Amino acid sequence: MKKNFWIMHHYATDCFYNKGGRPYWFAEQLLKKGYKTSVFCASTRHNATDEIDIPVGKKYTVERTEEIPFVFVKAPQYEGNGASRIKNMLAFYKNVLPAAKDYAKYHGKPDVILASSAHPFTVIAGIKLAKKFGVPCICEVRDLWPESIVAYGMLERNHPLAKILYKGEKWMYKKADAIVMTWEGGKDYIIEQGWAEDIDIEKVHHINNGVIIDSFDKNSEEFCEPDADLDNPDYQNVVYAGSIRKVNNLGLLLDAAKVVQKDEAGSDIRFLIYGAGDELDMLQQRCCDEHIDNVIFKGRVDKKYIPGIVKRADINILHNSSTSLDKYGQSQNKLFEYMAAGKPIVQTYTTGYSICEKYDCGISAPVQTAEEIAKAVIEACSNEERKIEMGENARNGADDFDFAKLTDKLIDIAEGL
């Protein structure tokens, strides 16, 4: 039995503050199932100025939350996606190697390491440390690098940097003892890259993101504050919860709201947008300038309030910029909260391995245009009986994505190595 799991995840710092998120829930469930675990992450918090103090002359410090030890590795503050962020990544990589070796002296070496991308340096460090300790390394892929950068048009596929990154990605997959991808079509990706002859496809596994249903239900009751817009029975409220940044293309959602506003069948439909981001002011101004009256920006809310919000929505809308990567499946965190809410989902694009279709819990726009999104929203709101049916399907389907079950999958993979 592999008793001691190390989870290495650069951005798990946010999970320490929020007491939630994939690495936190894996660690929490592993502890409940009798395993020992530690979470290694950066001392800095992504998209925030919070920082864990590292003692002078040290490369790491340890703090516990709910019995989960978090090992904070020294890394400098950064802002945006420029040079300072790359410096932060490299500093984490440089410091996590000696930090982990020192940590093992006092807390024992791991039996297995789960090293999580997005950026590749965490996985490279995990593979190196696993070799040092003579234990297996599971490479967890939550974001395809550099494929996602190429898909968003930020880097040309044939650019020399992209070629180097693809080469590094292939090296990681070859060296890892197992690969866990958060999309069901992960094997397809490796085959389409032409790597199947060098990488054992059988070691590629699939574990979606998910939700802790007990915590979701508890938070939905304990942190449920009156909301005059959300609780207004005169409207069918379509809720979006998430960041308001360019990558999520909320401008397209405003375009769809305009189409709904002009349609008589959409006269009682309103869009409530919960979240913050650097495009908020611009989008609010657009609503004023273009008289988009069926959109209300609700501002940023603490994550613990989200269950109480999405449970009271009439429809929850899953929206971000669709890319060529959607063919490999979907694993957005908010999707599983939406399912646990027991309300129908409108997805503004289609994906391969569609969870909405599999569980018949929502409607997907066939093409991500304002017109098709508006059509899907109006259709979802038009039939009360169907809304109830899709909501029940969503809630029932959420059971398959409870982290208690997802952690069992992780344990099975680790024990098989």
Order of alpha helices (4+ residues) and beta strands (2+ residues): beta-alpha-alpha-beta-beta-beta-alpha-beta-alpha-beta-alpha-alpha-beta-alpha-beta-alpha-beta-alpha-beta-alpha-beta-alpha-beta-alpha-beta-alpha-beta-alpha-alpha-alpha
